[in-house]
Every structure is written in C-alpha cells, then in structure tokens.
Amino acid sequence: MVSTEVTFLTELGLIASVTLVLSLIFIRLKLPIAIGHLIAGILIGPYSLNLISGIDIINLIASLGVILFLFIIGVEMDPSQLKKVGIKVLTLASIEIAVCMIAGLMLGLVLGLGWIETLFLASILSISSTAIVVKMIPEARGLSEGDRHVIVGIMLVEDIFIVILLILLPSFAIAGSVSLPDLVFLALKGFVLVIVIVALSDKFIPNLIDLVRRYEKVAGEASLLLSLGIGFFFAIVATYLGYSPAIGAFTVGLMIRGEQSCFLWNEIAPFKNLFMVIFFVSVGALIDPKVFLNLSLPLILIVTVGILSKFVGGWLGARICRMDRKEWIVGLTIVPRGEFSFVFAGIGLSLGVVTLSMYSLVGIVVLVTSLFTPIVLALYEKFIGR
C-alpha cells in the first residue's frame, strides 16, 4: 500500500514536470509564461488528468498562493509614486477603467446576472495583468520610451484601484445577505483592520524589520520568515474580521514603506516568481476545461467584451490624451487579464457569489486576452511593421 508521503511526492513531481514542460514551450513560442503555468494547472487539475488527489489541497495551495503573492505585490507597490505619474496617465487610466467597468456592468445585465455577480464580473474585466503587460511592453516596438512609462503608470493606477475593489467587493457581497446593523458592524471591523495596520506600520513593524536586519548576516532566512509571518498574521486578522485574507496581506504589504520596504523586497523578490507559479498553477487546477468546448453565447460575449473593452478604453484614453498614432498599440498592450481577475473571482467563489462555471469562464478570458496581445503584435511586426 502506497503511503501518503509517497503519493504526495509523486503528485508534486508530476506537477513540477508538467509545469516545466509547458513553461519551456511558452518561452520557445515567446508567449506569456504565466499562461503556460495556468494551462499546466488545468491539465493536472481534477477536471482533466486529476494528478492531484483532492480539491481541498488545491484550494489550500491557491489560498496560500494568493496571500503570498498579494503581500509581495503590496510591498513592491509605492502609492506615493501615484503623484509622479502625471495627469496624462491618470486621465488615460481612469478612462479605460471606466469603459471596462461600464461594459462589464452592461454585460452582466444582458446575461441576466444579479447585481453582485455583475459587479464582480465588471471588476474581473476591468483590471489588466501587471505581470503580463509589463513583460509585453518590450514587444510593442511602436512605443517610445516615454510611451512605455505611460503604460507602466497605467498599471500603477490600476493597482491603486485594486485596493478599493478588494475592500468594497466583499462588503457588497455580504450586504446582500445580512441586515443593515450587521453590514455597519462589518464596515466598522474593516475600519478597525485598516487602523490597526496603519498604526503598527508606523512604528512597530518598521522597528521589528530593523531588528531582524541586525541578524541578517548570521541568519539569512530570518527576513523571509519575518515576511511570511507578517503576511500570514494580517491575513488571519482580516479573516477573523470577516474579510478575505488577501486583503490583510495586501494592505500590510502596501503600508510598509521606505528602507524597510526596500529591505523586504530585496529579500523576497527571488521568491516572487515561485509564488506566481504556485498561484497560476493552483487557480488553473480549479478551471473545468469542458467549458472551453461549450461555445455558448455567454462565453463568446464575455471574451469579446473582455478584449474590446480594454482595447477601446485604452484607445479612447490615448486619443483624448493626444498620444498621436499610438492609440491602437496602447489599447492593445493593456488587453491581457491575469492574476487580479483570478483574485476577484476567487473572493467571489469563497463568498458564494461566483460559481465554478463562472470561475472557469474567467480562466478562458485570461487565456484568450493574454494570448491575443503577443499574437497580434507579432503579426503586426511581420506584415506591417517591417
């Protein structure tokens, strides 16, 4: 009889092998490697080859991946940089986000979804994948250095918008099933969470980080353990207060600034790719590939709106901001969706307002939009840009 340990190690080896093969294929094809990880997750998941023994393990890994990934993203981000992006970038980003939100809300109404599901759908379609877009920028040869800074600035504005959505979406979802006093109490708990994080981030957490820095030469793993401890602690606090654990990890990461932020980022940056692999593989394992074979009207509409809303929003924003002859390429470059679409879908899934079927549709949107940009850019360079 095969022991549990052997089964687990066998599954882990198969997961690593499948992910490696898919990663190499996508690198060779010059396509986003994150999509290779996503497809690897789909293949090993319980709805395909079923290489992982239980859905509970997948959910656990996905939850850990989201917490760690968002904590690192929070540490990496600097909200003060928003002051430097300029009115041009802020205007462009606001226009394209608004276009996507409106398109998503209208689509939800057309599909007959409830208002909470519609809000989640609009949020899922509104945020581009920072990880994929930033890697796509060098492929857009029609952009100048200044244009590329504009797109990076757009991603920064979207990241700030994500903070608002992470706080509001769970509250709106819970509001549909609780009384007004309970909703007020939930809002107060959210306020307490933010106050506690801000208060501890002012003195206690920076002093704790500085203390650990003194022992870095002796115990190099101390900073990693500290990072994990901080992220998971506030994830647990957020959970007990009725919010998604991702909110706690992301918010505390966002509040750590200055030298301490640089120190933590330098220590945990090498693990970012690992956490991203865990994240995309685990969320891919929750996707049912049979949805791909069902070319239903909702699927076609969601994918079409997913592509057109970002492209039109980016094109319109660039047009208004007078980025002459760069409108189409700006719109095209920000089309890919990715990590945050899954974060929102995962929160909705945990709250019961997003079904597994809808979650799988999100996977298709991420796949199609992420492959759309590099393929179209490659075709442009081959037939037009020569």
Order of alpha helices (4+ residues) and beta strands (2+ residues): alpha-alpha-alpha-alpha-alpha-alpha-alpha-alpha-alpha-alpha-alpha-alpha-alpha-alpha-alpha-alpha-alpha-alpha
